[in-house]
């Protein structure tokens, strides 16, 4: 008579796994190396979510920009200081602002000239009469001349102001880019990690007494 020892829990679990694998060929055992790789990948993703600092990359960590040079490069051409500081992600913001303001400047300049010519022709009774392009046919100009002069003058001044605002905006972006280049170069290796967060916790003070 042969006595079969009772199967351990580990061997029984292995037998059940083999049966499940036999019933479903799509199942396969998990490799421990794949688990290690998955945990490392998750750890890298967690570290990436925590934030990235230029000091983590040797390309940026070994670079020490000079604030004066950054300002000069920014003054020579737009975005030069940001390129010198290796902050390339700021270039689309600067050039996008310039392109938008240039488009606005040209748009308002075109309509400013149109209304300025119409106002001049209306006031001087010019034979060109470009103001008639804004009026319906057979419009009685003489009956409403004062109103038309006021309307064309107001339109001319409005588009001129918008054009000047766009020009001021371009100058503002130019100056802000210079200031940003200087500050960015000065604080290039400034520590902004989460280790600088304040960690205040309440504590119980033992041994305190009050004398009356």
C-alpha positions in Angstrom: 0.0 0.0 0.0 1.4 3.3 -1.1 0.5 6.4 1.0 0.4 9.6 -1.0 1.4 12.6 1.1 -1.1 15.4 1.1 -0.2 18.1 -1.5 1.0 21.3 -0.2 -0.8 24.6 -0.9 2.0 25.7 -3.2 1.9 22.5 -5.3 -1.9 22.6 -5.4 -1.8 26.2 -6.7 0.7 25.2 -9.3 -1.6 22.3 -10.4 -4.5 24.7 -10.7 -2.5 27.1 -12.7 -1.4 24.3 -15.1 -5.1 23.2 -15.5 -6.2 26.8 -16.2 -3.3 27.2 -18.8 -4.4 23.9 -20.4 -8.0 25.0 -20.7 -7.2 28.5 -22.0 -4.0 28.6 -24.2 -4.1 32.4 -24.3 -3.1 32.5 -20.6 0.6 32.6 -20.0 2.7 32.8 -16.8 3.9 36.3 -15.8 7.6 36.8 -15.9 9.1 38.4 -12.9 11.4 40.5 -15.0 8.4 42.0 -16.7 7.0 43.0 -13.3 10.3 44.6 -12.4 10.3 46.5 -15.7 6.7 47.6 -15.1 7.5 48.9 -11.6 10.5 50.8 -12.9 8.5 52.3 -15.7 5.9 53.4 -13.2 8.5 54.9 -11.0 10.0 56.8 -13.9 6.6 58.1 -14.8 6.0 59.1 -11.2 9.3 61.0 -11.1 8.4 62.7 -14.4 5.0 63.8 -13.0 6.8 65.3 -10.0 8.5 67.8 -12.3 11.6 68.3 -14.3 14.4 70.6 -13.6 17.2 71.7 -16.0 19.7 70.4 -13.4 18.5 66.9 -14.2 19.9 67.1 -17.7 23.7 67.4 -18.2 23.0 69.6 -21.3 21.5 72.2 -19.0 23.3 71.5 -15.7 26.7 72.3 -17.1 25.6 75.5 -18.7 26.0 78.9 -16.9 24.5 81.8 -18.9 25.7 85.4 -18.3 22.8 87.8 -17.6 24.5 90.7 -19.5 25.0 88.5 -22.6 21.4 87.3 -22.4 20.1 90.9 -22.4 22.4 91.9 -25.4 21.2 88.9 -27.4 17.6 89.7 -26.6 18.2 93.3 -27.7 19.8 92.3 -31.0 16.9 90.2 -32.2 13.6 88.9 -30.7 14.1 85.7 -28.8 17.9 85.8 -28.9 18.1 85.9 -25.1 15.8 82.9 -24.8 17.9 81.0 -27.3 21.1 81.9 -25.3 19.4 80.7 -22.1 18.3 77.5 -23.8 14.7 78.1 -23.0 13.4 77.2 -26.5 9.8 76.7 -25.3 9.4 80.4 -24.9 10.1 81.2 -28.6 6.6 80.3 -29.9 5.1 82.6 -27.3 7.3 85.5 -28.3 7.1 85.0 -32.1 3.4 84.2 -31.8 2.8 87.6 -30.0 4.8 89.4 -32.7 3.0 87.8 -35.6 -0.4 88.5 -34.0 0.4 92.2 -33.4 2.0 92.6 -36.8 -1.2 91.2 -38.4 -3.3 93.6 -36.2 -1.1 96.5 -37.2 -1.4 95.9 -40.9 -5.2 95.3 -40.6 -5.8 98.6 -38.7 -3.4 100.5 -40.9 -5.3 99.5 -44.1 -8.6 100.7 -42.7 -7.1 103.8 -41.2 -5.9 104.8 -44.6 -9.3 104.0 -46.2 -11.3 106.1 -43.7 -8.6 108.9 -43.7 -8.9 109.2 -47.5 -12.7 109.2 -47.3 -12.7 111.9 -44.6 -10.3 114.0 -46.5 -12.3 113.7 -49.8 -15.5 114.5 -48.0 -14.1 117.6 -46.2 -12.3 119.0 -49.3 -15.0 118.0 -51.8 -12.4 116.1 -53.8 -13.4 114.9 -57.2 -12.2 111.4 -56.3 -15.1 111.1 -53.7 -13.8 107.8 -52.2 -16.3 108.2 -49.4 -19.1 107.3 -51.9 -17.9 103.7 -51.6 -19.3 103.5 -48.1 -22.7 105.0 -49.0 -25.7 103.6 -50.9 -26.6 104.9 -54.4 -28.4 108.2 -54.6 -27.5 109.1 -51.1 -28.0 112.8 -50.2 -24.6 113.7 -48.9 -25.2 117.4 -48.5 -28.2 116.8 -46.2 -26.1 114.8 -43.8 -22.6 116.2 -44.4 -21.9 117.1 -40.7 -22.9 113.6 -39.6 -20.8 111.9 -42.3 -17.8 114.0 -41.4 -18.1 113.1 -37.8 -18.6 109.4 -38.6 -15.6 109.1 -40.9 -13.4 111.1 -38.5 -14.4 108.8 -35.6 -13.6 105.7 -37.7 -10.3 107.1 -38.8 -9.3 107.9 -35.2 -10.4 104.5 -34.0 -8.3 102.5 -36.5 -5.4 104.8 -35.9 -5.6 104.2 -32.1 -5.8 100.4 -32.6 -2.8 100.5 -35.0 -0.8 102.5 -32.4 -1.8 100.0 -29.7 -0.4 97.1 -31.8 2.9 99.1 -32.2 3.1 99.7 -28.4 2.4 96.0 -27.9 5.3 95.0 -30.1 7.6 97.3 -28.2 6.3 95.9 -24.9 7.0 92.3 -26.0 10.5 93.4 -27.0 11.2 94.9 -23.6 9.6 92.0 -21.7 11.7 89.5 -23.6 14.8 91.4 -22.5 13.8 91.4 -18.9 12.8 87.8 -19.1 16.2 86.9 -20.6 18.0 88.7 -17.8 16.0 87.2 -15.0 16.1 83.7 -16.5 19.9 83.9 -16.8 20.3 85.2 -13.2 18.0 82.4 -11.8 19.1 79.7 -14.2 20.1 77.3 -11.4 17.7 78.5 -8.8 16.3 75.5 -6.9 12.5 75.2 -7.3 12.2 71.6 -6.2 9.4 70.4 -3.9 12.0 70.0 -1.1 11.6 73.7 -0.4 7.9 73.3 0.7 7.1 74.3 4.2 6.2 71.3 6.4 4.5 72.7 9.5 2.9 70.3 11.9 1.3 70.9 15.3 3.3 69.7 18.3 2.4 69.2 21.9 4.4 71.3 24.3 5.2 69.4 27.5 6.3 71.0 30.7 4.7 74.4 30.2 3.4 76.2 33.2 1.9 79.6 33.9 2.9 81.6 37.0 0.3 84.0 38.5 
